[in-house]
Amino acid sequence: MISKINFWAFLVLLAALPYPLPIIRVCWAIWCITWLAELRFLDKRNFTPSRGVIYLSVGIGVWILWNMLSVAWAADTTLAWNTVGRYCSLLPIPLVGLFGVNKYYNIHTCFKVLLGSALISIGVYLFAHYWVINRWAAIDKHNAEVKVIDWLHMDDLLLDMKHRLHYTNLLCMLFPCLVLARKKTGTLPAIGAGALLLIAIYLTGSRVALINLVLIAVITAAYYLLQTQKRWIQALGLSLAFLCISGAAVGVTYFHQRSVGMDEPRMLIWQTAVEHPQDYLAHGLGAGNATPYLVKLYEEKELTEHAQYQYSPHNQYLGVCMDLGIVAALLFILFWLVIPFFFTGETRYWILCLWGICLCTMMTDMLLGGLEGIVFVVVMTLLSFIKKSSEIRPLVTR
């Protein structure tokens, strides 16, 4: 019974990921509790370590301990402990990687649930988007100029869909889902689903998501190119891949409609953060204390909006540097870059796509700054640990 509850809690969690409902937190808690209640870790036969899982386990352990130590010099210790508690949500990655899940899990079932939920959310999003556009335009067509940027911002939708950052990351990760599950779902349905994903991601107005899409396409092409024995094809393919990513980054940054003619608040945040690097480079301000530090600087510089909304560093690497110091920031970047080399086969492809999305996103946002981002990273990583049905061993009964 506990095993079934654990499995269904995970499926419901997958289905709820695109939505900002409290059910996400409830299913997350139920899933974690029922996994522990299975006592899988008491049976040595369930213990199946691999190089990748051991590397992740050590890295996550060091990360949590480092943040705990930083509480000693943090100005706001309550905020620091809350941050440590949030980072503890990363622990299911090493636990599930080392001890696995029960016999009810199937990677194709999980993919279908995740894909179905995301496609439904796209339908809801597009309906609300269309309704809002027409209603807003009908009211203001005689009094105001219609601005495309107002249409594309997800916060303006009545649906109150999850923040664009997490929503588009989830939609981007569905592309490798379609690649890996195409033999089960069929090529034509996969192409149709991919087209809907492209439309939805474009309409969200997320710039980093468009770069992520190019990155995933490049990773997918490189993954299959490297399987050929012809070196010149590999070299040519990787060179074109590099040019595609560079071109997409430059094009989206300078010509995207959310960038043209607008002041980018992130630039002001980053400039403010690096004005006094001596305040944090040595050992940091303490876990989670970067934002309060920035708010004081916003007030001094009379950046009213920034101070009112308490803008975070909006860059995960800069945020780690401010919280824990320059050494921790450099190790943090190295940790993420090295992870894919510890995996092989389709798992490496999946991890490459996930880590590529995370690395790009963390350049402009605090991916790990909230529980939603951490749950996204954990759940997407756990999907790489779930074996295909033919490889699953019966659950050991006690």
Buried (B, 14 or more C-beta within 10 A) or exposed (E): EBBEBBBBBBBBBBBBBBBBEEBBBBBBEBBBEBBBEBEBEEBEEBEEEBEBBBBBBEBBEEBBEBBBBBBEEBEBBEBBBEBBEBBBBBBBBBBBBBBBBBBBBBBBBBBBBBBEBBBEBBEBBBEBBEEBBEEBEEEEEEEEEEEEEEBBBBEBBEBEBBBBBBBBBBBBBBBBBBBBBBEEBEEEBBEBBBEBBBEBBBBBBBBBBBBBBBBBBBBBBBBEBEEEEEEEEBEEBBEBBEEBBEEBBEEBEEEBEBEEEEEEBBEBBBEBBEEEEEEBBEBBBBBBBBBBBBBEBBEEBEBEEBBEEEBBBBBBBBBBBBBBBBBBBEBBBEBBEEBBEBBEEBBBBBBBBBBBBBBBBBBBBBBBBBBBBBBBBBBBBBBBBBBEEEEBEEBEEE
